[in-house]
Amino acid sequence: MNKNSHLQILTLRIVGDIVNDIKQIIKALLFAWGDPLDIKTISDICEIDYNDAIDYMEDLKKDLDITNDGLRIIRMNNKYQII
């Protein structure tokens, strides 16, 4: 494997770690907040782009549906809540 391939792999791992960190922050935020939160508030608190916040939220929602660990994210009136 050449130097560029190693750099690309490392970059993908770092990006993957950042995505997971952001999703965990959103999960903790929803858990601690208690009340439903809209995407604008989540994006402002996490200091991320509004559309990225939507993507992270949908990914996190899918992750929790797959893991079946008792937590779920529901969407109601364009707000999200962890239950």
C-alpha positions as CSV (number, residue, x, y, z in Angstrom):
1,M,0.0,0.0,0.0
2,N,1.4,3.4,-0.9
3,K,1.5,6.5,1.2
4,N,-1.6,8.1,-0.3
5,S,-3.7,4.9,0.4
6,H,-2.6,5.0,4.1
7,L,-3.5,8.7,4.2
8,Q,-6.9,8.0,2.7
9,I,-7.6,5.2,5.2
10,L,-6.5,7.4,8.1
11,T,-8.7,10.2,6.9
12,L,-11.7,8.0,6.6
13,R,-11.2,6.6,10.1
14,I,-10.9,10.2,11.6
15,V,-14.0,11.3,9.8
16,G,-15.8,8.2,11.0
17,D,-14.7,8.9,14.6
18,I,-15.9,12.5,14.3
19,V,-19.3,11.4,12.9
20,N,-19.7,8.9,15.8
21,D,-18.7,11.6,18.3
22,I,-21.3,14.0,17.0
23,K,-24.0,11.3,17.0
24,Q,-23.1,10.5,20.6
25,I,-23.2,14.2,21.6
26,I,-26.7,14.5,20.0
27,K,-27.8,11.3,21.8
28,A,-26.6,12.7,25.1
29,L,-28.2,16.1,24.4
30,L,-31.6,14.5,23.6
31,F,-31.4,12.3,26.7
32,A,-30.4,15.2,29.0
33,W,-32.8,17.7,27.5
34,G,-35.9,15.5,27.9
35,D,-38.2,17.7,25.9
36,P,-38.4,17.4,22.1
37,L,-35.7,19.4,20.2
38,D,-35.8,20.9,16.8
39,I,-32.9,20.5,14.3
40,K,-32.1,24.2,14.4
41,T,-31.4,24.0,18.2
42,I,-29.4,20.8,17.8
43,S,-27.3,22.3,15.0
44,D,-26.7,25.5,17.0
45,I,-25.7,23.6,20.2
46,C,-23.4,21.2,18.3
47,E,-22.1,24.0,16.1
48,I,-22.8,21.9,12.9
49,D,-24.6,22.7,9.6
50,Y,-28.4,22.4,9.7
51,N,-28.5,19.8,6.9
52,D,-25.7,17.8,8.6
53,A,-27.7,17.8,11.8
54,I,-30.6,16.2,9.9
55,D,-28.3,13.5,8.5
56,Y,-26.7,12.8,11.9
57,M,-30.2,12.6,13.5
58,E,-31.5,10.2,10.9
59,D,-28.4,8.0,11.2
60,L,-28.6,8.0,15.0
61,K,-32.3,7.1,14.8
62,K,-31.5,4.2,12.5
63,D,-28.6,3.1,14.8
64,L,-30.9,3.0,17.8
65,D,-33.5,1.1,15.9
66,I,-30.9,-1.5,14.9
67,T,-29.3,-1.9,18.3
68,N,-32.6,-2.4,20.1
69,D,-31.1,-1.2,23.4
70,G,-34.4,0.2,24.7
71,L,-33.9,3.7,23.4
72,R,-35.6,5.2,20.4
73,I,-35.7,8.6,18.7
74,I,-39.1,9.7,17.6
75,R,-39.9,12.7,15.4
76,M,-43.0,14.7,16.0
77,N,-43.8,18.1,14.5
78,N,-40.3,18.5,13.2
79,K,-38.8,17.9,16.6
80,Y,-36.9,14.9,17.9
81,Q,-37.1,13.2,21.3
82,I,-35.4,10.2,22.8
83,I,-37.7,7.8,24.6
